[in-house]
């Protein structure tokens, strides 16, 4: 309390009770893939690549990124200077990252491994644990049960739970869950996409070289997040750069896969389109059936977590509870206005409860402050039904 000694007017700064909660990013991806030690890197500016006697000079080229160390990549040029342009030694990963940027991605972290083994790929995932901004993870082209389960485990990690796995379906013409998904378990923290896609590359015989779709789909996620918001399902969206699919799936074929949570990529005219929006949650976990539901919840949880760190060690009393209600309520109101929550009013869309009922004496004695939050998520219109009947016009 300041002391006032002389008569007059005093203007003071008073901190606001509202501490805005900023929404966290949802579209930064993390990729793990094989890049051989002997891939060719581009020349650095001003270097010729040869000595005076025309012998090769490798030192004139950009250095290859170390294996096992995540690298921030904010554009295709940055990838090329660290991992090389598309070539035999990096083909799958390079196509995935190119597809990510081509479809709307802006930032990603890339970790290379030198050997295509499950152990190397799974070990590289650990490097992403400390990179908080990653929200999407993929190991393009790896369809082994071990790697795909490790991806789901990574996203479900109790200290993370703010990221989502994109899995590539297996290369098969058998349209069953076991053939496409293998023995990968159910999880709401991941989604699987089938089939692989044609991006225009051809082999020596002129046949298409199909690539896994996960990198391109991660870019579609980022594009939809930017244009519509994380609450919009990343489906019924065209994959830029895709010319076709390895296995054509029609409506009847998809009718056998969709109930098993296989997201099908289909051709409609000249467009290669993502035509599924389901997680791998399974039939017993219907509340997390859709990709958008899980990703919105991840977004809300991480945003509230980061935006309320100031609460730690504050006096646990009604004044604090009121501040928490105002801050979280203001954030959720913004989310509701953006269209992510269902309801004609904020009161219908969410509630925030932090008072003496959630914080009785026994809870306060443990040093805890408990806030209960409920949200009504918007879910995608997966099945659009029009009922048409004859009308006489007299009624």
C-alpha positions as a printed NumPy array, in Angstrom:
array([[  0.   ,   0.   ,   0.   ],
       [  1.664,   3.301,  -1.07 ],
       [  1.778,   6.217,   1.371],
       [ -0.004,   9.424,   0.368],
       [  1.532,  12.432,   2.137],
       [  0.562,  15.423,  -0.004],
       [ -2.972,  16.207,  -1.2  ],
       [ -3.478,  15.54 ,  -4.904],
       [ -4.519,  13.047,  -7.558],
       [ -2.558,   9.792,  -7.821],
       [ -2.708,   7.432, -10.793],
       [ -1.586,   3.873, -10.166],
       [ -1.153,   0.808, -12.339],
       [ -3.297,  -2.087, -11.158],
       [ -2.634,  -5.546, -12.628],
       [ -5.611,  -7.048, -14.396],
       [ -7.249, -10.137, -12.955],
       [ -7.452, -11.512, -16.496],
       [ -4.315, -13.24 , -17.71 ],
       [ -5.106, -14.238, -21.283],
       [ -4.616, -17.871, -22.236],
       [ -3.12 , -18.123, -25.712],
       [ -3.973, -21.089, -27.891],
       [ -0.966, -23.321, -28.549],
       [  0.148, -24.311, -32.026],
       [ -1.322, -27.494, -33.474],
       [  0.446, -27.989, -36.807],
       [  4.182, -28.419, -36.118],
       [  5.152, -31.934, -37.21 ],
       [  7.901, -34.318, -36.199],
       [  9.253, -36.773, -38.808],
       [ 11.656, -39.677, -38.404],
       [ 13.127, -41.367, -41.471],
       [ 16.095, -42.961, -43.149],
       [ 18.803, -40.792, -44.723],
       [ 21.946, -42.665, -45.736],
       [ 25.329, -41.362, -44.639],
       [ 26.426, -41.002, -48.269],
       [ 23.563, -38.899, -49.653],
       [ 24.677, -36.016, -51.836],
       [ 24.203, -32.57 , -50.318],
       [ 24.046, -29.372, -52.415],
       [ 26.984, -27.025, -52.848],
       [ 27.256, -24.136, -50.459],
       [ 26.987, -20.672, -52.058],
       [ 30.217, -19.566, -53.707],
       [ 31.739, -23.053, -53.711],
       [ 32.602, -24.955, -56.886],
       [ 32.751, -28.48 , -55.537],
       [ 36.095, -29.19 , -57.226],
       [ 39.72 , -28.318, -56.553],
       [ 42.145, -26.745, -59.022],
       [ 42.934, -30.152, -60.536],
       [ 39.2  , -30.956, -60.951],
       [ 39.039, -33.493, -58.11 ],
       [ 35.858, -33.554, -55.976],
       [ 35.874, -31.379, -52.87 ],
       [ 33.218, -32.642, -50.414],
       [ 33.97 , -29.808, -47.999],
       [ 32.284, -27.424, -50.425],
       [ 28.944, -29.087, -49.791],
       [ 26.56 , -28.523, -46.885],
       [ 27.202, -30.886, -43.964],
       [ 24.786, -33.761, -43.456],
       [ 22.646, -33.451, -40.322],
       [ 23.865, -35.798, -37.567],
       [ 21.899, -39.015, -37.13 ],
       [ 19.578, -39.103, -34.136],
       [ 19.496, -35.324, -33.565],
       [ 16.224, -33.465, -34.318],
       [ 16.632, -30.591, -36.77 ],
       [ 14.203, -27.695, -37.116],
       [ 13.134, -27.402, -40.761],
       [ 11.058, -24.388, -41.781],
       [ 10.957, -24.914, -45.544],
       [ 11.975, -27.258, -48.348],
       [ 15.295, -25.457, -48.888],
       [ 16.197, -26.014, -45.241],
       [ 15.515, -29.735, -45.634],
       [ 17.645, -29.996, -48.779],
       [ 20.64 , -28.289, -47.161],
       [ 20.506, -30.639, -44.162],
       [ 19.357, -33.936, -45.685],
       [ 19.722, -33.584, -49.468],
       [ 17.271, -33.31 , -52.352],
       [ 15.107, -36.316, -53.251],
       [ 17.394, -39.264, -54.113],
       [ 17.778, -42.968, -53.439],
       [ 19.343, -42.48 , -50.011],
       [ 16.491, -40.385, -48.57 ],
       [ 13.597, -40.955, -50.95 ],
       [ 10.768, -41.834, -48.556],
       [ 11.538, -39.153, -45.959],
       [ 12.245, -36.48 , -48.585],
       [  8.934, -37.096, -50.38 ],
       [  7.108, -36.938, -47.034],
       [  8.645, -33.619, -46.001],
       [  8.152, -32.13 , -49.478],
       [  4.511, -33.217, -49.346],
       [  4.16 , -31.658, -45.899],
       [  5.278, -28.234, -47.1  ],
       [  3.436, -28.531, -50.422],
       [  0.156, -29.175, -48.597],
       [  0.378, -26.261, -46.201],
       [  2.847, -27.221, -43.471],
       [  5.092, -24.486, -42.114],
       [  7.414, -25.964, -39.476],
       [  8.632, -29.452, -38.698],
       [ 11.364, -31.232, -36.815],
       [ 13.196, -33.966, -38.687],
       [ 15.378, -36.709, -37.263],
       [ 17.326, -38.97 , -39.584],
       [ 18.486, -42.483, -38.891],
       [ 21.167, -44.179, -40.962],
       [ 19.656, -47.672, -40.84 ],
       [ 16.128, -48.801, -41.613],
       [ 15.546, -50.837, -38.463],
       [ 12.687, -50.717, -35.982],
       [ 15.091, -50.094, -33.099],
       [ 16.694, -47.091, -34.818],
       [ 13.353, -45.523, -35.736],
       [ 11.833, -46.067, -32.302],
       [ 14.931, -44.713, -30.582],
       [ 14.827, -41.554, -32.685],
       [ 11.314, -40.779, -31.426],
       [ 12.723, -40.154, -27.963],
       [ 14.438, -37.03 , -29.25 ],
       [ 11.027, -35.412, -29.804],
       [  9.997, -35.747, -26.158],
       [ 11.58 , -32.452, -25.086],
       [ 10.361, -30.45 , -28.114],
       [  7.114, -29.012, -26.8  ],
       [  5.83 , -27.463, -30.023],
       [  5.465, -30.773, -31.892],
       [  1.789, -31.658, -32.292],
       [  1.879, -34.25 , -35.107],
       [  4.303, -37.175, -35.446],
       [  4.962, -39.67 , -38.228],
       [  7.536, -42.202, -39.349],
       [  6.781, -42.155, -43.087],
       [  6.813, -45.531, -44.769],
       [  7.305, -47.61 , -41.629],
       [  4.398, -50.031, -41.312],
       [  5.784, -52.465, -38.748],
       [  3.671, -53.116, -35.683],
       [  6.59 , -52.207, -33.404],
       [  7.156, -48.747, -34.877],
       [  3.492, -47.854, -35.182],
       [  2.722, -48.937, -31.619],
       [  5.743, -46.916, -30.454],
       [  4.282, -43.879, -32.219],
       [  1.011, -44.301, -30.346],
       [  2.859, -44.854, -27.07 ],
       [  4.819, -41.66 , -27.694],
       [  1.633, -39.626, -28.172],
       [ -0.071, -41.187, -25.137],
       [  2.919, -40.491, -22.879],
       [  1.557, -39.032, -19.627],
       [  4.013, -36.126, -19.832],
       [  2.992, -35.303, -23.398],
       [ -0.587, -36.189, -24.412],
       [ -0.568, -33.172, -26.718],
       [  0.378, -34.775, -30.027],
       [ -1.194, -37.01 , -32.628],
       [  0.248, -39.847, -34.723],
       [ -0.349, -40.288, -38.455],
       [  0.202, -43.893, -39.544],
       [  0.656, -45.298, -43.044],
       [ -1.418, -48.318, -43.951],
       [  0.325, -51.382, -45.309],
       [  0.729, -51.889, -49.046],
       [ -1.87 , -54.509, -49.868],
       [ -4.842, -55.048, -52.141],
       [ -6.716, -56.969, -49.443],
       [ -9.296, -54.565, -48.051],
       [ -9.445, -55.758, -44.457],
       [ -8.403, -54.195, -41.177],
       [ -5.853, -56.894, -40.39 ],
       [ -4.191, -56.564, -43.796],
       [ -3.951, -52.774, -43.673],
       [ -3.436, -52.156, -39.954],
       [ -1.726, -55.346, -38.846],
       [ -1.74 , -55.909, -35.096],
       [ -1.597, -52.212, -34.161],
       [ -3.775, -51.642, -31.119],
       [ -6.661, -49.203, -30.732],
       [ -5.828, -45.648, -29.683],
       [ -7.523, -42.278, -29.958],
       [ -4.103, -40.641, -30.318],
       [ -3.541, -41.788, -33.895],
       [ -5.147, -42.342, -37.281],
       [ -4.202, -44.624, -40.168],
       [ -4.493, -43.83 , -43.891],
       [ -4.673, -46.133, -46.913],
       [ -3.521, -46.53 , -49.712],
       [ -0.115, -45.103, -50.736],
       [ -0.113, -42.339, -53.336],
       [  1.405, -41.503, -56.722],
       [  3.318, -38.205, -56.674],
       [  4.618, -38.341, -60.236],
       [  7.901, -40.192, -59.79 ],
       [  8.559, -43.073, -62.19 ],
       [ 10.986, -45.985, -62.131],
       [ 13.219, -47.039, -65.021],
       [ 10.316, -48.889, -66.642],
       [  8.019, -45.891, -66.421],
       [  5.864, -47.354, -63.633],
       [  4.715, -45.107, -60.756],
       [  6.801, -45.087, -57.589],
       [  4.202, -44.925, -54.816],
       [  5.014, -43.12 , -51.573],
       [  3.454, -43.284, -48.1  ],
       [  0.831, -40.57 , -47.536],
       [  1.609, -39.591, -43.925],
       [  3.819, -36.582, -44.721],
       [  1.315, -35.154, -47.198],
       [ -1.532, -35.73 , -44.744],
       [  0.366, -33.936, -41.974],
       [  0.539, -30.97 , -44.354],
       [ -3.223, -31.174, -44.91 ],
       [ -3.703, -31.121, -41.129],
       [ -1.627, -27.933, -40.964],
       [ -3.501, -26.359, -43.879],
       [ -6.91 , -27.057, -42.397],
       [ -5.793, -25.8  , -38.969],
       [ -4.752, -22.51 , -40.547],
       [ -7.71 , -22.026, -42.867],
       [-10.545, -23.387, -40.71 ],
       [ -9.241, -24.314, -37.279],
       [ -8.237, -27.495, -35.469],
       [-11.925, -28.331, -34.943],
       [-12.41 , -28.898, -38.687],
       [-11.882, -32.554, -39.542],
       [ -8.934, -32.888, -41.978],
       [-11.092, -34.835, -44.418],
       [-12.787, -34.254, -47.768],
       [ -9.571, -32.385, -48.509],
       [ -7.469, -32.676, -51.668],
       [ -3.876, -33.874, -51.291],
       [ -1.75 , -31.457, -53.304],
       [  0.851, -33.141, -55.467],
       [ -0.919, -36.506, -55.491],
       [ -1.808, -37.809, -58.955],
       [ -3.458, -41.055, -57.929],
       [ -3.488, -43.962, -55.513],
       [ -1.839, -47.372, -55.525],
       [ -5.109, -49.226, -54.902],
       [ -8.423, -47.74 , -55.982],
       [-11.118, -48.057, -53.316],
       [-14.752, -47.376, -54.172],
       [-17.752, -46.705, -51.978],
       [-18.441, -50.386, -51.29 ],
       [-14.806, -51.046, -50.459],
       [-14.732, -48.133, -48.048],
       [-17.958, -49.394, -46.439],
       [-15.936, -52.36 , -45.214],
       [-13.007, -50.271, -43.948],
       [-14.589, -47.164, -42.419],
       [-16.265, -49.019, -39.519],
       [-12.818, -50.413, -38.682],
       [-11.358, -46.87 , -38.509],
       [ -9.305, -47.102, -41.719],
       [ -9.253, -43.67 , -43.382],
       [ -9.381, -44.176, -47.132],
       [ -7.76 , -41.931, -49.735],
       [ -9.931, -41.921, -52.841],
       [ -9.989, -40.52 , -56.341],
       [-12.831, -38.176, -57.258],
       [-12.36 , -36.98 , -60.792],
       [ -8.827, -35.625, -60.969],
       [ -8.541, -35.091, -57.23 ],
       [ -6.862, -37.384, -54.722],
       [ -8.915, -36.824, -51.598],
       [ -8.733, -37.789, -47.933],
       [-12.138, -39.364, -47.356],
       [-11.993, -40.42 , -43.73 ],
       [-11.78 , -38.647, -40.376],
       [-11.533, -41.381, -37.763],
       [ -9.001, -42.125, -35.069],
       [ -8.024, -45.664, -34.104],
       [-10.121, -45.355, -30.932],
       [-12.202, -48.449, -31.711],
       [-15.863, -49.206, -31.233],
       [-15.678, -49.16 , -27.425],
       [-14.381, -45.585, -27.281],
       [-16.844, -43.731, -29.488],
       [-16.42 , -40.331, -27.802],
       [-12.932, -40.125, -29.367],
       [-13.954, -41.503, -32.751],
       [-12.937, -38.464, -34.783],
       [ -9.522, -36.953, -35.429],
       [-10.831, -33.44 , -34.823],
       [-12.275, -34.367, -31.393],
       [ -8.962, -35.706, -30.093],
       [ -6.915, -32.86 , -31.567],
       [ -9.258, -30.158, -30.199],
       [ -9.056, -31.719, -26.754],
       [ -5.266, -31.868, -26.996],
       [ -5.286, -28.193, -27.982],
       [ -7.519, -27.207, -25.055],
       [ -5.549, -29.193, -22.501],
       [ -2.149, -27.882, -23.604],
       [ -3.348, -24.272, -23.924],
       [ -4.899, -24.255, -20.446],
       [ -1.839, -25.989, -18.999],
       [  0.593, -23.429, -20.403],
       [ -1.684, -20.45 , -19.782],
       [ -2.246, -21.103, -16.076],
       [  1.283, -21.781, -14.872],
       [  1.108, -18.525, -12.925],
       [ -1.376, -20.166, -10.521],
       [  1.322, -22.334,  -8.871],
       [  2.005, -21.186,  -5.266],
       [ -0.706, -18.505,  -5.328],
       [ -2.834, -18.283,  -2.147],
       [ -5.49 , -20.998,  -2.463],
       [ -8.559, -18.903,  -1.666],
       [-11.776, -17.65 ,  -3.315],
       [ -9.933, -14.789,  -5.015],
       [ -7.711, -17.279,  -6.859],
       [-10.678, -19.468,  -7.777],
       [-12.431, -16.462,  -9.258],
       [ -9.373, -15.56 , -11.35 ],
       [ -9.122, -19.108, -12.655],
       [-12.791, -19.121, -13.658],
       [-12.435, -15.783, -15.464],
       [ -9.245, -16.724, -17.318],
       [-10.316, -20.183, -18.419],
       [-13.819, -18.943, -19.208],
       [-12.474, -16.13 , -21.387],
       [-10.301, -18.584, -23.309],
       [-13.126, -21.077, -23.862],
       [-15.429, -18.273, -24.976],
       [-12.928, -17.449, -27.725],
       [-12.744, -21.12 , -28.688],
       [-16.561, -21.253, -28.816],
       [-16.704, -18.146, -31.022],
       [-14.231, -19.795, -33.398],
       [-16.745, -22.612, -33.882],
       [-14.987, -25.415, -32.   ],
       [-17.65 , -25.854, -29.299],
       [-21.322, -26.71 , -29.709],
       [-23.968, -24.401, -28.291],
       [-25.93 , -21.245, -29.04 ],
       [-24.383, -19.544, -25.997],
       [-21.169, -20.001, -24.01 ],
       [-23.23 , -21.463, -21.173],
       [-24.401, -24.242, -23.492],
       [-20.901, -24.834, -24.862],
       [-18.827, -25.207, -21.685],
       [-18.623, -24.804, -17.931],
       [-15.764, -23.925, -15.577],
       [-16.18 , -24.847, -11.915],
       [-13.624, -23.727,  -9.357],
       [-15.061, -22.907,  -5.937],
       [-15.527, -24.302,  -2.462],
       [-17.261, -27.393,  -3.853],
       [-14.203, -28.446,  -5.881],
       [-11.776, -27.165,  -3.255],
       [-12.935, -28.215,   0.216],
       [-10.6  , -28.042,   3.182],
       [ -9.276, -31.559,   2.614],
       [ -8.178, -30.675,  -0.931],
       [ -6.609, -27.385,   0.151],
       [ -4.653, -29.164,   2.889],
       [ -3.003, -31.242,   0.165],
       [ -1.832, -28.065,  -1.559],
       [ -4.196, -28.617,  -4.479],
       [ -6.552, -26.317,  -6.349],
       [ -9.061, -28.252,  -8.454],
       [-10.942, -26.883, -11.453],
       [-13.562, -28.881, -13.315],
       [-14.105, -28.022, -16.987],
       [-16.684, -29.454, -19.35 ],
       [-16.816, -28.759, -23.082],
       [-19.277, -29.733, -25.813],
       [-17.155, -30.585, -28.852],
       [-18.357, -30.11 , -32.408],
       [-18.18 , -33.375, -34.338],
       [-17.957, -33.768, -38.117],
       [-20.986, -34.584, -40.262],
       [-19.663, -37.95 , -41.424],
       [-22.958, -39.28 , -42.777],
       [-25.092, -36.679, -44.552],
       [-28.677, -37.881, -45.005],
       [-31.386, -36.194, -47.075],
       [-34.884, -37.699, -46.815],
       [-36.851, -37.101, -49.991],
       [-40.519, -37.909, -50.47 ],
       [-43.344, -36.931, -52.765],
       [-45.46 , -33.918, -51.869],
       [-48.869, -33.205, -53.261],
       [-48.473, -29.467, -52.784],
       [-51.838, -29.181, -51.021],
       [-50.533, -29.186, -47.473]])
